[in-house]
């Protein structure tokens, strides 16, 4: 029987949905970047295409 007083490090998963503000996304990922975390990023392609066609980024 496992010892309930022993704590193993918890692992967390983050799902980030992004469509603009790439600087903020970069900062967030750098803060969360740790071997105990899994980071999944969904980039809204429609928004990205619209942003690029409007002369942004």
N, CA, C and O atoms as a GROMACS GRO file, in nm:
protein
  228
    1UNK      N    1   0.084  -0.119   0.000
    1UNK     CA    2   0.000   0.000   0.000
    1UNK      C    3   0.088   0.124   0.000
    1UNK      O    4   0.181   0.134   0.080
    2UNK      N    5   0.060   0.220  -0.089
    2UNK     CA    6   0.144   0.340  -0.094
    2UNK      C    7   0.129   0.425   0.031
    2UNK      O    8   0.024   0.428   0.095
    3UNK      N    9   0.236   0.493   0.064
    3UNK     CA   10   0.236   0.583   0.179
    3UNK      C   11   0.165   0.712   0.139
    3UNK      O   12   0.210   0.782   0.048
    4UNK      N   13   0.054   0.745   0.205
    4UNK     CA   14  -0.024   0.865   0.168
    4UNK      C   15   0.047   0.994   0.208
    4UNK      O   16   0.005   1.102   0.167
    5UNK      N   17   0.152   0.984   0.288
    5UNK     CA   18   0.226   1.103   0.328
    5UNK      C   19   0.330   1.144   0.224
    5UNK      O   20   0.384   1.254   0.232
    6UNK      N   21   0.358   1.057   0.128
    6UNK     CA   22   0.451   1.091   0.022
    6UNK      C   23   0.376   1.164  -0.088
    6UNK      O   24   0.273   1.116  -0.136
    7UNK      N   25   0.426   1.279  -0.126
    7UNK     CA   26   0.363   1.358  -0.232
    7UNK      C   27   0.450   1.353  -0.356
    7UNK      O   28   0.568   1.385  -0.352
    8UNK      N   29   0.391   1.313  -0.465
    8UNK     CA   30   0.463   1.323  -0.591
    8UNK      C   31   0.426   1.457  -0.654
    8UNK      O   32   0.314   1.506  -0.634
    9UNK      N   33   0.517   1.515  -0.729
    9UNK     CA   34   0.484   1.645  -0.790
    9UNK      C   35   0.364   1.634  -0.882
    9UNK      O   36   0.354   1.541  -0.963
   10UNK      N   37   0.274   1.727  -0.869
   10UNK     CA   38   0.156   1.728  -0.954
   10UNK      C   39   0.192   1.778  -1.092
   10UNK      O   40   0.281   1.862  -1.108
   11UNK      N   41   0.123   1.725  -1.191
   11UNK     CA   42   0.144   1.769  -1.328
   11UNK      C   43   0.018   1.845  -1.369
   11UNK      O   44  -0.093   1.804  -1.336
   12UNK      N   45   0.036   1.955  -1.440
   12UNK     CA   46  -0.077   2.037  -1.485
   12UNK      C   47  -0.074   2.047  -1.637
   12UNK      O   48   0.032   2.044  -1.699
   13UNK      N   49  -0.192   2.059  -1.695
   13UNK     CA   50  -0.204   2.079  -1.839
   13UNK      C   51  -0.276   2.212  -1.861
   13UNK      O   52  -0.375   2.242  -1.795
   14UNK      N   53  -0.225   2.290  -1.955
   14UNK     CA   54  -0.284   2.420  -1.988
   14UNK      C   55  -0.323   2.419  -2.135
   14UNK      O   56  -0.242   2.384  -2.221
   15UNK      N   57  -0.445   2.457  -2.162
   15UNK     CA   58  -0.492   2.475  -2.299
   15UNK      C   59  -0.510   2.625  -2.320
   15UNK      O   60  -0.590   2.688  -2.252
   16UNK      N   61  -0.437   2.680  -2.414
   16UNK     CA   62  -0.441   2.823  -2.442
   16UNK      C   63  -0.498   2.841  -2.582
   16UNK      O   64  -0.450   2.781  -2.677
   17UNK      N   65  -0.600   2.924  -2.593
   17UNK     CA   66  -0.659   2.956  -2.722
   17UNK      C   67  -0.617   3.099  -2.754
   17UNK      O   68  -0.649   3.192  -2.679
   18UNK      N   69  -0.546   3.117  -2.865
   18UNK     CA   70  -0.490   3.248  -2.897
   18UNK      C   71  -0.533   3.291  -3.036
   18UNK      O   72  -0.550   3.210  -3.127
   19UNK      N   73  -0.549   3.422  -3.052
   19UNK     CA   74  -0.580   3.476  -3.184
   19UNK      C   75  -0.512   3.610  -3.208
   19UNK      O   76  -0.497   3.651  -3.323
   20UNK      N   77  -0.471   3.680  -3.105
   20UNK     CA   78  -0.397   3.806  -3.117
   20UNK      C   79  -0.308   3.820  -2.994
   20UNK      O   80  -0.305   3.731  -2.909
   21UNK      N   81  -0.237   3.930  -2.985
   21UNK     CA   82  -0.153   3.965  -2.872
   21UNK      C   83  -0.043   3.861  -2.849
   21UNK      O   84  -0.037   3.796  -2.744
   22UNK      N   85   0.044   3.846  -2.949
   22UNK     CA   86   0.147   3.743  -2.947
   22UNK      C   87   0.251   3.769  -2.838
   22UNK      O   88   0.308   3.674  -2.785
   23UNK      N   89   0.276   3.894  -2.804
   23UNK     CA   90   0.370   3.924  -2.696
   23UNK      C   91   0.321   3.870  -2.563
   23UNK      O   92   0.399   3.814  -2.486
   24UNK      N   93   0.192   3.886  -2.537
   24UNK     CA   94   0.134   3.835  -2.413
   24UNK      C   95   0.138   3.682  -2.411
   24UNK      O   96   0.166   3.621  -2.308
   25UNK      N   97   0.111   3.620  -2.526
   25UNK     CA   98   0.117   3.474  -2.535
   25UNK      C   99   0.258   3.426  -2.506
   25UNK      O  100   0.277   3.329  -2.433
   26UNK      N  101   0.357   3.494  -2.561
   26UNK     CA  102   0.496   3.459  -2.537
   26UNK      C  103   0.530   3.466  -2.388
   26UNK      O  104   0.593   3.375  -2.335
   27UNK      N  105   0.489   3.572  -2.321
   27UNK     CA  106   0.516   3.586  -2.177
   27UNK      C  107   0.447   3.477  -2.097
   27UNK      O  108   0.506   3.420  -2.005
   28UNK      N  109   0.322   3.446  -2.132
   28UNK     CA  110   0.248   3.343  -2.060
   28UNK      C  111   0.316   3.207  -2.074
   28UNK      O  112   0.330   3.134  -1.976
   29UNK      N  113   0.357   3.173  -2.195
   29UNK     CA  114   0.421   3.044  -2.217
   29UNK      C  115   0.554   3.037  -2.141
   29UNK      O  116   0.588   2.932  -2.086
   30UNK      N  117   0.629   3.146  -2.139
   30UNK     CA  118   0.756   3.145  -2.065
   30UNK      C  119   0.731   3.126  -1.915
   30UNK      O  120   0.809   3.058  -1.848
   31UNK      N  121   0.625   3.184  -1.862
   31UNK     CA  122   0.595   3.169  -1.719
   31UNK      C  123   0.552   3.025  -1.688
   31UNK      O  124   0.588   2.970  -1.584
   32UNK      N  125   0.475   2.965  -1.776
   32UNK     CA  126   0.423   2.830  -1.752
   32UNK      C  127   0.523   2.720  -1.788
   32UNK      O  128   0.504   2.605  -1.749
   33UNK      N  129   0.628   2.754  -1.862
   33UNK     CA  130   0.722   2.654  -1.912
   33UNK      C  131   0.796   2.587  -1.798
   33UNK      O  132   0.884   2.647  -1.736
   34UNK      N  133   0.760   2.464  -1.771
   34UNK     CA  134   0.818   2.388  -1.661
   34UNK      C  135   0.795   2.240  -1.691
   34UNK      O  136   0.695   2.205  -1.754
   35UNK      N  137   0.885   2.155  -1.648
   35UNK     CA  138   0.872   2.012  -1.677
   35UNK      C  139   0.746   1.952  -1.615
   35UNK      O  140   0.702   1.845  -1.658
   36UNK      N  141   0.687   2.019  -1.516
   36UNK     CA  142   0.564   1.968  -1.453
   36UNK      C  143   0.438   2.010  -1.528
   36UNK      O  144   0.328   1.969  -1.491
   37UNK      N  145   0.454   2.092  -1.631
   37UNK     CA  146   0.339   2.143  -1.706
   37UNK      C  147   0.340   2.094  -1.850
   37UNK      O  148   0.446   2.086  -1.913
   38UNK      N  149   0.221   2.063  -1.900
   38UNK     CA  150   0.202   2.039  -2.042
   38UNK      C  151   0.125   2.158  -2.096
   38UNK      O  152   0.022   2.196  -2.040
   39UNK      N  153   0.173   2.217  -2.204
   39UNK     CA  154   0.111   2.337  -2.261
   39UNK      C  155   0.064   2.305  -2.402
   39UNK      O  156   0.141   2.259  -2.486
   40UNK      N  157  -0.064   2.330  -2.426
   40UNK     CA  158  -0.124   2.309  -2.557
   40UNK      C  159  -0.178   2.443  -2.605
   40UNK      O  160  -0.251   2.511  -2.533
   41UNK      N  161  -0.141   2.482  -2.727
   41UNK     CA  162  -0.182   2.612  -2.780
   41UNK      C  163  -0.262   2.590  -2.907
   41UNK      O  164  -0.215   2.525  -3.001
   42UNK      N  165  -0.383   2.646  -2.909
   42UNK     CA  166  -0.466   2.646  -3.030
   42UNK      C  167  -0.464   2.789  -3.083
   42UNK      O  168  -0.504   2.882  -3.013
   43UNK      N  169  -0.418   2.805  -3.206
   43UNK     CA  170  -0.417   2.937  -3.268
   43UNK      C  171  -0.532   2.943  -3.367
   43UNK      O  172  -0.542   2.860  -3.458
   44UNK      N  173  -0.618   3.042  -3.349
   44UNK     CA  174  -0.735   3.060  -3.435
   44UNK      C  175  -0.687   3.106  -3.572
   44UNK      O  176  -0.653   3.223  -3.591
   45UNK      N  177  -0.683   3.014  -3.668
   45UNK     CA  178  -0.630   3.042  -3.801
   45UNK      C  179  -0.710   3.149  -3.873
   45UNK      O  180  -0.652   3.233  -3.943
   46UNK      N  181  -0.842   3.149  -3.859
   46UNK     CA  182  -0.924   3.251  -3.926
   46UNK      C  183  -0.884   3.390  -3.879
   46UNK      O  184  -0.871   3.481  -3.960
   47UNK      N  185  -0.865   3.406  -3.752
   47UNK     CA  186  -0.826   3.536  -3.696
   47UNK      C  187  -0.686   3.574  -3.743
   47UNK      O  188  -0.659   3.690  -3.774
   48UNK      N  189  -0.597   3.476  -3.750
   48UNK     CA  190  -0.459   3.501  -3.793
   48UNK      C  191  -0.456   3.546  -3.938
   48UNK      O  192  -0.383   3.639  -3.972
   49UNK      N  193  -0.534   3.481  -4.025
   49UNK     CA  194  -0.540   3.520  -4.166
   49UNK      C  195  -0.597   3.660  -4.179
   49UNK      O  196  -0.546   3.740  -4.257
   50UNK      N  197  -0.702   3.691  -4.105
   50UNK     CA  198  -0.764   3.823  -4.109
   50UNK      C  199  -0.663   3.929  -4.062
   50UNK      O  200  -0.656   4.037  -4.121
   51UNK      N  201  -0.586   3.899  -3.959
   51UNK     CA  202  -0.488   3.992  -3.905
   51UNK      C  203  -0.379   4.020  -4.010
   51UNK      O  204  -0.341   4.135  -4.031
   52UNK      N  205  -0.331   3.915  -4.076
   52UNK     CA  206  -0.225   3.931  -4.176
   52UNK      C  207  -0.277   4.005  -4.299
   52UNK      O  208  -0.203   4.085  -4.358
   53UNK      N  209  -0.402   3.982  -4.339
   53UNK     CA  210  -0.457   4.049  -4.456
   53UNK      C  211  -0.489   4.196  -4.429
   53UNK      O  212  -0.501   4.275  -4.523
   54UNK      N  213  -0.502   4.233  -4.303
   54UNK     CA  214  -0.533   4.371  -4.270
   54UNK      C  215  -0.407   4.458  -4.261
   54UNK      O  216  -0.415   4.578  -4.232
   55UNK      N  217  -0.292   4.397  -4.285
   55UNK     CA  218  -0.167   4.472  -4.278
   55UNK      C  219  -0.099   4.461  -4.144
   55UNK      O  220   0.007   4.520  -4.123
   56UNK      N  221  -0.158   4.387  -4.051
   56UNK     CA  222  -0.094   4.368  -3.921
   56UNK      C  223   0.012   4.260  -3.929
   56UNK      O  224   0.022   4.189  -4.030
   57UNK      N  225   0.089   4.246  -3.823
   57UNK     CA  226   0.190   4.143  -3.805
   57UNK      C  227   0.255   4.094  -3.924
   57UNK      O  228   0.341   4.006  -3.916
   0.00000   0.00000   0.00000
